[in-house]
Amino acid sequence: MLAAGTAPALVHAQANLRWRLASSFPKSLDTIFGAAELFAKKVGEMSGGRFQISVHPAGELLPPFGVVDGVQAATVEMAHTVPYYYFGKDETFAIGAAIPFGLNSRQMSAWTFHGNGLKLMREFYAKYNIISFPGGNTGVQMGGWYRKEIKSLADMKGLKMRIGGFAGRVIERMGAVSQSIPGGEVYQALEKGTIDAVEWIGPYDDEKLGFYKVAPFYYYPGWWEGGPQIDFFINTQAYAKLTAEYKAIVEAAAAVAHIDMQARYDAKNPAALKSLVKSGVKVLPFPKLVLDEAFKQSMQLYDELSAKNPNWKKVYEDYSAFRREQNLWFRFAESSFDRYMQSVKL
C-alpha cells in the first residue's frame, strides 16, 4: 500500500516518431543500401517500435546526389550517402569519406572515433545544417573496369571514366576525363561507349551490375578509396528535437550498420571475385608508374587546396598527421602479417 501523501511515480513514454531516410543508392545494391535498412530496423527494435524510419532508394524522394540538399533544407530528416559526392560544394566533404592515398578502413575508424575526425567533420558539416554518424565502410575498393588495358601513363590520356567524387580531380591531372554518374546509370553509359572505364566498389556489387560484360579488364587497387566511409546525415534541428533516449538509439544503430557493412563486403567479395575470373575477367594490378604519378598528383593537389581552402586545411592537417602515425604502426605488425599470410598456401 502507498503511504499517506505519496503518489505513484509517473512513467513518461517516449512519443511515437516517424522519419524518412533518403539513400544515394539503388535498392539492388543490397550491401550498401542494406546498411540503411539495418539502421532503420535497429532503431525500430531498440525503441520498441516507437521510432520508425522509412528508407527510400535513390531517386524515390530525392536524386542520388541531392540528398545533402534535402537534409539541409529539412525535406527529409536524414540521408545515407558518401560524403565525397559533394566535393563540388567544398572539397572538405571528401575527407569525410575517402581521398586518394588516404586512410584504410580501420585507420579511418580510428581517426573518426579516437582521433579528431568526428569532431572536425561535424564542425564542418554543421555549416550545412547537418550532424553526421558513420554508417559503413567498404574497405579498400578495386580500381575499376576498363575496355582496354592500362599499360602505361599514356593509356590514361583521354580516358573517359566514371569515378566517384574527388578522385576525378586527380585523374584529370593525369590526362583522363572524369564523369560523375549515379550507380544505377553506370552500366548503360559503359555499354554505349559514353565512358571507357568505370569504378564502383568491389567484386560483389560489380558483378551484380554486370560491368564485366562490356569491360573485361579489372584493375586493383582502388588507390582513391583505401577506406571510404559512408555516413548518415541528419538534419540538425530534427536531431535536436530527439529525446536523450532516441539520440542514444540513433548512435547505437549507426554503429551496428557501420560495422556490418564491411563485414558483409569482406564475406561476399571472395566468391564474387572467383566467379568473375571464371567468366573470363582479367584481374590486373595498376602499373607502378601509374600509381606513382597518381600519388604525386594527389599530394600536389592537397597542397594547393590547403593554400586556398581554410576548411580543407584545418581538417587535412589533422588527417595527414594521423595518417603518418598510422602508417608507421601498420608497417610493422599489420602489414607484415598480411604479406606473409597471403604468400602461403592454406
N, C-alpha and C positions, 0 to 999 in steps of 0.2 A: 504493500500500500504506500501511497505517497504521503510524505509528511505534510502537516498543515502548512499552507503558504507556499508550497512548491508547485511547479507545473512541469509536465513532460517536456523534454528537450525537443525542439523542432528540427527536423531534417529537411534542408532545402535541396531538393533535387535539381540537378543541372537542367537547364531548358533544352528542349529539342532544337536542333540546328541542322540546316541543310546548306551545303556549299557545292559549288561547281568547280571542277578542275579541268582546264584545257591543256591537252598534251600537244607537243610538237611532232608526235609520231603516229603512224598509222597503226590500227589495231592488229594488223597481220604480223607486226614485229612483236611477238608475244613476250620476249625477254625484256626489251627496253620499255615498251608500252606497259608491260605487265608489272613493272615496278610501281607505277602509279596505281594500278588496280590493287596490288598488295597493300600499299599505303592506305588506300581508302578502306579496304577490308579490315585492317588492323585498327584504324580509328573507330570504325563501327563496333568492332568486338570490344575494345577497351572502354568504350563509352556506354556499353550495354545497349547499343542501338540508338542512342540519343543523338549522336553526332554522325550524320550521314554525308558522304561526299560522292557525288556522281562524277565519273571520269569520262571525258569526251575526247575522241581521237582527233588528230589534225584535220582541220577543215570543217568539223561539225559545228563548232561555235566560233572559232577564230582560225585564220590562216596559220600554217605551221610556224611561220616566223613572226606572227603577230601577237603571240601570247603575252610578251612582256608589256606591250601597249595595253592589252586587255586587263592585265593585273594592275598596272599603274593607274588606269582610269576606273578601276573597280567594275569593269564589265563582267569579270569573273573574280571570284575570291582568290584563286590560285592557279598556278600552272606547273607543268613538269617539262623541263626543256634543258638544252645545253647552252650555257651562258655565252659561249663564243659565237653563237649565231648572231649576236647583237653587237659585234665589234664595230659595226658601222656607226653606232651611237657613240661609242667610246671604246678604244682598244682595250681598256682595263677589263671589260667583260670577259675577254678571252682568258685572262689569268685564272678566273674562277672555274674554268673547265680544263683547258689544256693549251699550251703554247708549244711550238716546235722545240724539241730537245729540252723539255721541261721535266717535271717530276713524274715518276711512275705512280701507280695507283696507291701503293702503300705509303709512299712518301707524301702524296697529295693528302691522304687522310691524316697523316702525322702533322703536316703543316696546318691543315684545317682545324683539327681538334686540339692539338697540343703545341702548335706554333701560334702565329698571329693571323693565320689565314681567315678563319671565320670572322674574327673581329674586323680585319681590314676590308674584307669583301662586303660585310654587312654595312660598314660605314659608307662604302661606295654605292651599294645598291639602294641605300636609303635616299639617295638623290633621285631615285626613280620610284619612290613610294613603295619599296619592296623590302621584305625581310626574307632571307634565304635559309634553307635547310638542305644539307647534302642529301641527294636522293638516288645514288647509284654511281657505279663506275664500270666501264667495260674491260679495264685492263689495257695493256698495250694492244693497239689495233694493227691490222695488216695495212700494207702500203697501197692496196688498191688493184684494180683490174685495168689492163691495157690491151689495146688491139695489136700493138707492135711491141717488140722487146725494147727495153731501155738498157742499151749497152754503154752509153757514154753521155756526157753532158749535152752533146749535140742533139740527142734524141729528145731532150726536154724542150728544145726550141719550137715554139709554135704549137705545142701540145695543148689541146683544149681539154681541161679536166674539171670534173665536178669534185670540189674539195670543200670540206666543212670549214666555214668561217675564216678565222685569222690566218690559217696556213696558206691560203690563197695569196696573201701578200708576199710570202717567201717564194713560192714557185713562180710568181710573176717576175720577181727579181732574177730568176734563173732562165727566163725567156718563155715560160709557159703562159697559158691563158686560163685563169680560174673562172669557174662557173658555180654559182650558188643555186642549187636545185633541191627542193624537198625530197625526202626519201621515196615517197610514193610516185614520183615522176621521173626518177633517175633511169630506170630500165629503158623506157621509151626513148629518152634522149640518146642513150648509148646505142640502142638498136638502130635508130635513124641516122646515126653518124653525126648528130649535133655536137657530141663530145667524143673525144678519143679515149678517154680514161675516166675512171670513177673510183673514189674511195668511199667506203661506208663504215663498216665496223670490223667484222671478222667472219670466219667460215660459216657459223651458224646462221646469222642473218643474211650474209651474202649469198649463200646457196639458195635460201628461200626467195631472194629477189631475182635470182636467175642470171646474174651478170656473166657467169662463165659461158653462157650460150653464145655470147657475141664478143667477148673479150677474153681470150684464153690464157693470158699471162698474168699471174697473180704474184705481186711483189710484197716483200717484207724487209724491214719493219715499217710500221707507220710512224716515222720519226716525228711527225707533227702531233701525235697523240700517244704519249707514253703512259698517260693515266687520266683520260678525260672524265671529269666529274659532271654528272647530271644533277640538276638542282630542282628542288621545289621552291618556287617563288610565291610568296603570299603577300597580298595587299596589306600595307602597314596598318590601316585603320581596321580592317577586318580582323587582323591578328590581335590588335589591342583590345578588341571587344570580347575576346575569348576569356573564359574564367581560367584561373591557375591550373585547374584540373585539365581542361581542354588543351591548354598550351603544353602541358606535360605529355599528353597523349599524342599531340602532333609531333613533338620532338622524338618520342619513342617510336612511333610508327615510321617516321622518316628514317631513323637509324636501322630499323629492320629492313626496309626497302633498299637502303644504301648497301648493306652487307649482302643481301640476297641477289642483287643484280649481277655482281661479278662472280659470285659462286655459281650462278646458273650459266653464265657465259663460259666459265672455265670447265664446267661439267659437259657442256654441249659442243664446244668447239672441236675437240679432238676427232669425234666421229664424223662431224661435218667436213673437216679437212680431208680425212681419208676418203670420204665419198666424192669430194671434188677431184681428188687425184685420180680416182677410178674413172671419172668422167673425162679424163684427158687434160685436165688443167695442169699447166706448167707453173710450179711454185718456185720462185726465184728471188735471190737477195738483190737489193739495190747495189750497184757498183759503189765501191768505197769513194770514188771521185765524186759521185753524185751526192752521197751523204756529207762529204767534206764541204762541198760547195753550199749545200743547204744549211749546214751548221754555220759557216762563215756568214752567209746572208742573214740568217736569223739573228746572230749576235749583233751585226751591224744595224739591223732594224730596231732591236731593243735599245741600242744606244741612241738612235735617232728619236725614238719615242720618248725616252727619258728626258731628252733635251727640250721637248716641246709639249709634253702632256704631263702636268703635275699629278693627276690621278694615277696614271701609269707608273710614274717614277716612284711615288710613295709605296705602292703595292709591290712593284717589281723588285725594288731594292731589298725588301724583306724576303720575298720569294727566292731571289737569286742567292742570298746569303744562306738560306735554309737548304736550297738545292746543293750548294757547295759542301755543306756539312753532311748531308745525306749521302752524297756520292762517295765521300771519304769513308763513311761507315760501310756502305753496301759493297764497296770494293773488296772488303775482306771476307767476312763470313758468308754473306748472302750470295754474292756473285760467284765466288769460288766454289761454293757448294752446288749451285745451279749448273755451272760449267761441267763439274765432274759428273753429276747425275745424268746430264744429257749426253755424256760421252760414253757411258757404259750401256751394255745391253741387259735389259731386265726381263 
